Amino acid sequence: MKGSIGFRQTGKGGYYFVRWPEGGKEYKISRYKGFLCRSHDMAQALLSCMRSDYENGVFRLTKYTRNETNVIPFLLAWVESETHLSPATKKDYLNSIHNHLKPYFQTKNIMLHEIQYDVLCNLLANIKRDGKGKRNVMYCLHAALISALKAGKIEAMPVFPEKRKYGIQKKKRKGLPTDRQVSIIQAIPEEHRPIFWWLKYHYRRPSEACALHTIDYDPKRDCFTIRRTFSNKVLVNYTKTHHEHEIPCNPLFRPIMKTMPKNFSKFFFLNPSPWCKTKKHGSHYTVTGLEHIWNTACKKVGETISLYQGTKHSACWQYLNEQGGTLDELQTITDHKRRESVSVYGEMELETKRKLMGKVMPIPEHLRNMAK
């Protein structure tokens, strides 16, 4: 049989290791599941695993020699090596690793290649977050394991738990009718209103409005190009979907745009607050700043709705429930690639459904006679 067990004496009593010949060299492997082999039994278990892999034709020396197969060091090294991640995504991944994946794997004697379906189901059950939060943590681990597979650190991708096990509850997107939304915007100081009107009329994210540049508006074509956003408070030259979007200027926004003061900054919307005027070229809005202005206005009119829900979500809700638009039309306007992305706005109000039913299903003559 290939391989043998040896012992090395040290000041702390020594440890056992496995001698393994490979490629004309002899390797001495002393760790089993990340722990130093302090007993002969541990070394024997390590040797048995190696022999089993060898006999089954799946033996890889790096599985036993590389420290990267320890889950936590690999995850930390992986997230730092992913330079293409947006600041917001990297922040979310680091949160998943430090607050959920690291605490779990620190209590388990599990190596990277040992992560299988049963381990993932147990991990899922131990994540103390709601359904969507659980999904985000598992997405992080899934992305890391794909990288491990490409690097040859694991043989194959494990099967992840089924979606039904995440316990995700589909929530109805909260939206405001036009009159209540307008009352909030009108409660905002006049000098700040243009950016909120823009959000109402163009179905975009607040972070994209803050990042909009003057050159992003083409007066000849009368349209905006969405090509950048703020990610975790950092301006990035790409959108959340990494695609540019051309948005026609809503005719209702044109007169508002004409009232905006001349702007010599690169940003389309400038915050006119006094503390911003001390800067040479003024300052752009931040999402945090917009949320503060919005929340203050909500308190004035007795509303409790977030900025995102009160602008983009409400605009989509209004398009379906007040303007009689369809999901297909809304998908075209918002530039969503997948219909399911706009289907969350499809929970129409009861009265809207009643009108649609009456429109496509007129009351038959015999039923009208019965009603009489």
TORDOLUM-631323 format. One record per residue (C-alpha): residue number from 1; residue in three letters; chain; y, x, z negated. Coordinates in steps of 0.25 Angstrom, whole numbers, always signed. Layout:
BEGIN
R/nr/rest/kette/c2/c1/c3
R/NUM/ALA/A/Y/X/Z;
...
// end
This chain:
BEGIN
R/nr/rest/kette/c2/c1/c3
R/1/MET/A/+0/+0/+0;
R/2/LYS/A/+14/+5/+3;
R/3/GLY/A/+23/+9/-8;
R/4/SER/A/+21/+14/-22;
R/5/ILE/A/+28/+13/-36;
R/6/GLY/A/+35/+25/-43;
R/7/PHE/A/+42/+27/-56;
R/8/ARG/A/+55/+35/-58;
R/9/GLN/A/+59/+40/-72;
R/10/THR/A/+73/+39/-76;
R/11/GLY/A/+81/+39/-89;
R/12/LYS/A/+80/+24/-91;
R/13/GLY/A/+65/+24/-90;
R/14/GLY/A/+63/+24/-75;
R/15/TYR/A/+60/+14/-64;
R/16/TYR/A/+49/+11/-54;
R/17/PHE/A/+51/+11/-39;
R/18/VAL/A/+43/+9/-26;
R/19/ARG/A/+40/+20/-17;
R/20/TRP/A/+40/+15/-3;
R/21/PRO/A/+38/+23/+10;
R/22/GLU/A/+46/+18/+22;
R/23/GLY/A/+50/+26/+35;
R/24/GLY/A/+45/+39/+30;
R/25/LYS/A/+53/+38/+17;
R/26/GLU/A/+49/+34/+3;
R/27/TYR/A/+58/+24/-4;
R/28/LYS/A/+59/+22/-19;
R/29/ILE/A/+63/+7/-22;
R/30/SER/A/+65/+4/-36;
R/31/ARG/A/+72/-10/-37;
R/32/TYR/A/+65/-23/-36;
R/33/LYS/A/+74/-35/-34;
R/34/GLY/A/+86/-27/-38;
R/35/PHE/A/+80/-21/-51;
R/36/LEU/A/+75/-7/-54;
R/37/CYS/A/+60/-7/-56;
R/38/ARG/A/+59/-4/-71;
R/39/SER/A/+44/-8/-71;
R/40/HIS/A/+32/-5/-63;
R/41/ASP/A/+30/-20/-61;
R/42/MET/A/+44/-21/-54;
R/43/ALA/A/+40/-9/-45;
R/44/GLN/A/+27/-16/-42;
R/45/ALA/A/+34/-29/-38;
R/46/LEU/A/+43/-21/-29;
R/47/LEU/A/+32/-14/-22;
R/48/SER/A/+24/-27/-20;
R/49/CYS/A/+36/-33/-13;
R/50/MET/A/+38/-21/-4;
R/51/ARG/A/+23/-21/+0;
R/52/SER/A/+23/-36/+2;
R/53/ASP/A/+35/-35/+12;
R/54/TYR/A/+29/-23/+19;
R/55/GLU/A/+15/-30/+21;
R/56/ASN/A/+22/-43/+26;
R/57/GLY/A/+30/-35/+36;
R/58/VAL/A/+44/-38/+30;
R/59/PHE/A/+47/-25/+22;
R/60/ARG/A/+61/-20/+22;
R/61/LEU/A/+64/-8/+14;
R/62/THR/A/+79/-12/+13;
R/63/LYS/A/+74/-24/+5;
R/64/TYR/A/+70/-15/-6;
R/65/THR/A/+80/-3/-5;
R/66/ARG/A/+94/-10/-2;
R/67/ASN/A/+102/-14/-14;
R/68/GLU/A/+109/-24/-4;
R/69/THR/A/+97/-33/-6;
R/70/ASN/A/+102/-36/-20;
R/71/VAL/A/+109/-49/-18;
R/72/ILE/A/+122/-47/-25;
R/73/PRO/A/+126/-33/-20;
R/74/PHE/A/+123/-38/-6;
R/75/LEU/A/+131/-51/-7;
R/76/LEU/A/+143/-43/-12;
R/77/ALA/A/+142/-32/-2;
R/78/TRP/A/+140/-43/+9;
R/79/VAL/A/+152/-51/+6;
R/80/GLU/A/+161/-39/+6;
R/81/SER/A/+155/-34/+20;
R/82/GLU/A/+158/-48/+26;
R/83/THR/A/+172/-44/+31;
R/84/HIS/A/+173/-56/+41;
R/85/LEU/A/+174/-66/+29;
R/86/SER/A/+187/-73/+27;
R/87/PRO/A/+193/-71/+14;
R/88/ALA/A/+190/-85/+9;
R/89/THR/A/+175/-84/+13;
R/90/LYS/A/+174/-70/+6;
R/91/LYS/A/+180/-76/-6;
R/92/ASP/A/+170/-88/-6;
R/93/TYR/A/+158/-78/-4;
R/94/LEU/A/+162/-69/-15;
R/95/ASN/A/+163/-81/-24;
R/96/SER/A/+149/-86/-20;
R/97/ILE/A/+144/-72/-23;
R/98/HIS/A/+150/-69/-36;
R/99/ASN/A/+150/-83/-42;
R/100/HIS/A/+136/-88/-37;
R/101/LEU/A/+127/-78/-29;
R/102/LYS/A/+129/-66/-38;
R/103/PRO/A/+127/-74/-51;
R/104/TYR/A/+114/-80/-45;
R/105/PHE/A/+108/-67/-40;
R/106/GLN/A/+111/-59/-52;
R/107/THR/A/+102/-67/-60;
R/108/LYS/A/+90/-67/-49;
R/109/ASN/A/+81/-55/-45;
R/110/ILE/A/+83/-59/-30;
R/111/MET/A/+86/-49/-19;
R/112/LEU/A/+93/-52/-6;
R/113/HIS/A/+80/-54/+2;
R/114/GLU/A/+74/-63/-9;
R/115/ILE/A/+84/-74/-7;
R/116/GLN/A/+76/-85/-1;
R/117/TYR/A/+77/-101/-1;
R/118/ASP/A/+73/-102/-16;
R/119/VAL/A/+83/-92/-21;
R/120/LEU/A/+94/-99/-13;
R/121/CYS/A/+90/-113/-18;
R/122/ASN/A/+91/-107/-32;
R/123/LEU/A/+104/-101/-29;
R/124/LEU/A/+110/-114/-24;
R/125/ALA/A/+106/-121/-36;
R/126/ASN/A/+113/-111/-45;
R/127/ILE/A/+126/-111/-38;
R/128/LYS/A/+136/-118/-47;
R/129/ARG/A/+144/-124/-36;
R/130/ASP/A/+145/-138/-28;
R/131/GLY/A/+137/-140/-15;
R/132/LYS/A/+148/-133/-6;
R/133/GLY/A/+150/-122/-16;
R/134/LYS/A/+135/-119/-16;
R/135/ARG/A/+135/-119/-1;
R/136/ASN/A/+146/-109/-1;
R/137/VAL/A/+138/-99/-10;
R/138/MET/A/+125/-101/-1;
R/139/TYR/A/+133/-99/+11;
R/140/CYS/A/+138/-85/+6;
R/141/LEU/A/+124/-81/+3;
R/142/HIS/A/+119/-86/+16;
R/143/ALA/A/+130/-77/+23;
R/144/ALA/A/+126/-65/+15;
R/145/LEU/A/+111/-67/+18;
R/146/ILE/A/+114/-68/+33;
R/147/SER/A/+121/-54/+32;
R/148/ALA/A/+109/-49/+24;
R/149/LEU/A/+100/-54/+35;
R/150/LYS/A/+108/-47/+46;
R/151/ALA/A/+108/-34/+37;
R/152/GLY/A/+93/-34/+36;
R/153/LYS/A/+93/-36/+21;
R/154/ILE/A/+85/-49/+21;
R/155/GLU/A/+74/-53/+31;
R/156/ALA/A/+78/-67/+33;
R/157/MET/A/+88/-78/+29;
R/158/PRO/A/+83/-86/+18;
R/159/VAL/A/+84/-101/+19;
R/160/PHE/A/+95/-107/+12;
R/161/PRO/A/+95/-121/+4;
R/162/GLU/A/+96/-133/+12;
R/163/LYS/A/+110/-140/+12;
R/164/ARG/A/+106/-152/+4;
R/165/LYS/A/+103/-142/-8;
R/166/TYR/A/+118/-138/-9;
R/167/GLY/A/+122/-152/-14;
R/168/ILE/A/+134/-153/-5;
R/169/GLN/A/+141/-166/-6;
R/170/LYS/A/+149/-170/+6;
R/171/LYS/A/+163/-174/+1;
R/172/LYS/A/+172/-183/+8;
R/173/ARG/A/+185/-175/+12;
R/174/LYS/A/+197/-181/+5;
R/175/GLY/A/+208/-185/+13;
R/176/LEU/A/+222/-192/+12;
R/177/PRO/A/+227/-203/+21;
R/178/THR/A/+240/-199/+28;
R/179/ASP/A/+250/-206/+19;
R/180/ARG/A/+245/-199/+6;
R/181/GLN/A/+244/-185/+13;
R/182/VAL/A/+258/-187/+19;
R/183/SER/A/+263/-191/+5;
R/184/ILE/A/+258/-177/+0;
R/185/ILE/A/+264/-169/+11;
R/186/GLN/A/+278/-176/+9;
R/187/ALA/A/+277/-173/-6;
R/188/ILE/A/+277/-158/-2;
R/189/PRO/A/+290/-151/-1;
R/190/GLU/A/+296/-152/+13;
R/191/GLU/A/+296/-137/+16;
R/192/HIS/A/+281/-137/+14;
R/193/ARG/A/+277/-149/+21;
R/194/PRO/A/+275/-143/+36;
R/195/ILE/A/+262/-136/+33;
R/196/PHE/A/+256/-148/+26;
R/197/TRP/A/+260/-157/+38;
R/198/TRP/A/+253/-146/+47;
R/199/LEU/A/+241/-147/+39;
R/200/LYS/A/+241/-162/+39;
R/201/TYR/A/+243/-163/+54;
R/202/HIS/A/+234/-151/+59;
R/203/TYR/A/+220/-153/+51;
R/204/ARG/A/+220/-138/+47;
R/205/ARG/A/+218/-130/+34;
R/206/PRO/A/+229/-126/+24;
R/207/SER/A/+225/-112/+26;
R/208/GLU/A/+227/-113/+41;
R/209/ALA/A/+241/-119/+39;
R/210/CYS/A/+245/-108/+30;
R/211/ALA/A/+240/-97/+40;
R/212/LEU/A/+246/-104/+52;
R/213/HIS/A/+256/-94/+59;
R/214/THR/A/+268/-97/+68;
R/215/ILE/A/+261/-92/+80;
R/216/ASP/A/+250/-101/+77;
R/217/TYR/A/+258/-113/+83;
R/218/ASP/A/+260/-113/+98;
R/219/PRO/A/+272/-122/+101;
R/220/LYS/A/+269/-122/+116;
R/221/ARG/A/+255/-128/+114;
R/222/ASP/A/+259/-135/+101;
R/223/CYS/A/+247/-130/+93;
R/224/PHE/A/+243/-122/+81;
R/225/THR/A/+232/-111/+81;
R/226/ILE/A/+224/-110/+68;
R/227/ARG/A/+220/-96/+68;
R/228/ARG/A/+221/-91/+54;
R/229/THR/A/+220/-95/+40;
R/230/PHE/A/+221/-91/+25;
R/231/SER/A/+207/-87/+19;
R/232/ASN/A/+207/-85/+4;
R/233/LYS/A/+223/-83/+5;
R/234/VAL/A/+221/-73/+16;
R/235/LEU/A/+227/-75/+30;
R/236/VAL/A/+216/-73/+40;
R/237/ASN/A/+217/-73/+55;
R/238/TYR/A/+206/-83/+57;
R/239/THR/A/+203/-98/+53;
R/240/LYS/A/+192/-103/+44;
R/241/THR/A/+183/-105/+56;
R/242/HIS/A/+187/-92/+63;
R/243/HIS/A/+192/-101/+75;
R/244/GLU/A/+207/-103/+80;
R/245/HIS/A/+211/-118/+81;
R/246/GLU/A/+222/-124/+89;
R/247/ILE/A/+228/-136/+83;
R/248/PRO/A/+239/-144/+91;
R/249/CYS/A/+251/-147/+83;
R/250/ASN/A/+251/-161/+78;
R/251/PRO/A/+264/-168/+83;
R/252/LEU/A/+267/-173/+69;
R/253/PHE/A/+269/-159/+65;
R/254/ARG/A/+279/-155/+75;
R/255/PRO/A/+291/-161/+69;
R/256/ILE/A/+287/-155/+56;
R/257/MET/A/+285/-141/+62;
R/258/LYS/A/+300/-142/+68;
R/259/THR/A/+305/-144/+53;
R/260/MET/A/+298/-131/+49;
R/261/PRO/A/+308/-119/+47;
R/262/LYS/A/+308/-107/+56;
R/263/ASN/A/+297/-98/+52;
R/264/PHE/A/+298/-83/+55;
R/265/SER/A/+285/-80/+48;
R/266/LYS/A/+271/-79/+55;
R/267/PHE/A/+266/-91/+47;
R/268/PHE/A/+269/-105/+52;
R/269/PHE/A/+271/-111/+39;
R/270/LEU/A/+279/-104/+28;
R/271/ASN/A/+280/-108/+14;
R/272/PRO/A/+295/-111/+11;
R/273/SER/A/+294/-110/-4;
R/274/PRO/A/+305/-101/-11;
R/275/TRP/A/+295/-90/-15;
R/276/CYS/A/+291/-89/-1;
R/277/LYS/A/+305/-87/+4;
R/278/THR/A/+307/-74/-3;
R/279/LYS/A/+297/-68/+7;
R/280/LYS/A/+302/-62/+20;
R/281/HIS/A/+295/-71/+29;
R/282/GLY/A/+291/-82/+20;
R/283/SER/A/+276/-85/+16;
R/284/HIS/A/+265/-93/+22;
R/285/TYR/A/+259/-105/+14;
R/286/THR/A/+246/-103/+6;
R/287/VAL/A/+235/-113/+4;
R/288/THR/A/+237/-112/-11;
R/289/GLY/A/+252/-114/-9;
R/290/LEU/A/+249/-126/+0;
R/291/GLU/A/+240/-132/-10;
R/292/HIS/A/+250/-131/-21;
R/293/ILE/A/+261/-138/-12;
R/294/TRP/A/+250/-149/-9;
R/295/ASN/A/+245/-151/-23;
R/296/THR/A/+259/-152/-28;
R/297/ALA/A/+262/-163/-18;
R/298/CYS/A/+249/-170/-21;
R/299/LYS/A/+254/-172/-35;
R/300/LYS/A/+267/-178/-31;
R/301/VAL/A/+260/-189/-24;
R/302/GLY/A/+248/-191/-33;
R/303/GLU/A/+237/-185/-23;
R/304/THR/A/+226/-176/-26;
R/305/ILE/A/+221/-169/-14;
R/306/SER/A/+219/-155/-10;
R/307/LEU/A/+228/-148/+1;
R/308/TYR/A/+216/-147/+11;
R/309/GLN/A/+211/-161/+9;
R/310/GLY/A/+225/-167/+9;
R/311/THR/A/+228/-160/+23;
R/312/LYS/A/+217/-156/+32;
R/313/HIS/A/+206/-166/+26;
R/314/SER/A/+217/-177/+25;
R/315/ALA/A/+221/-175/+40;
R/316/CYS/A/+206/-176/+44;
R/317/TRP/A/+204/-188/+36;
R/318/GLN/A/+216/-195/+41;
R/319/TYR/A/+212/-192/+56;
R/320/LEU/A/+199/-199/+53;
R/321/ASN/A/+203/-211/+44;
R/322/GLU/A/+218/-213/+49;
R/323/GLN/A/+219/-209/+63;
R/324/GLY/A/+205/-213/+67;
R/325/GLY/A/+200/-200/+72;
R/326/THR/A/+186/-196/+74;
R/327/LEU/A/+178/-184/+68;
R/328/ASP/A/+177/-178/+82;
R/329/GLU/A/+192/-178/+84;
R/330/LEU/A/+194/-173/+70;
R/331/GLN/A/+185/-161/+73;
R/332/THR/A/+193/-158/+86;
R/333/ILE/A/+206/-158/+78;
R/334/THR/A/+201/-149/+67;
R/335/ASP/A/+193/-140/+75;
R/336/HIS/A/+181/-141/+67;
R/337/LYS/A/+169/-135/+74;
R/338/ARG/A/+159/-144/+67;
R/339/ARG/A/+160/-159/+66;
R/340/GLU/A/+154/-158/+52;
R/341/SER/A/+167/-151/+48;
R/342/VAL/A/+175/-163/+51;
R/343/SER/A/+164/-173/+47;
R/344/VAL/A/+169/-172/+32;
R/345/TYR/A/+181/-179/+36;
R/346/GLY/A/+173/-190/+42;
R/347/GLU/A/+172/-198/+29;
R/348/MET/A/+181/-209/+34;
R/349/GLU/A/+187/-219/+24;
R/350/LEU/A/+181/-233/+23;
R/351/GLU/A/+192/-240/+30;
R/352/THR/A/+191/-231/+42;
R/353/LYS/A/+176/-233/+43;
R/354/ARG/A/+178/-248/+42;
R/355/LYS/A/+188/-248/+54;
R/356/LEU/A/+179/-239/+62;
R/357/MET/A/+167/-249/+60;
R/358/GLY/A/+176/-260/+64;
R/359/LYS/A/+180/-253/+76;
R/360/VAL/A/+166/-250/+81;
R/361/MET/A/+159/-262/+76;
R/362/PRO/A/+167/-275/+78;
R/363/ILE/A/+162/-287/+71;
R/364/PRO/A/+153/-295/+80;
R/365/GLU/A/+156/-310/+84;
R/366/HIS/A/+145/-316/+76;
R/367/LEU/A/+149/-309/+63;
R/368/ARG/A/+164/-313/+65;
R/369/ASN/A/+159/-328/+66;
R/370/MET/A/+151/-326/+53;
R/371/ALA/A/+163/-321/+46;
R/372/LYS/A/+170/-333/+50;
// end
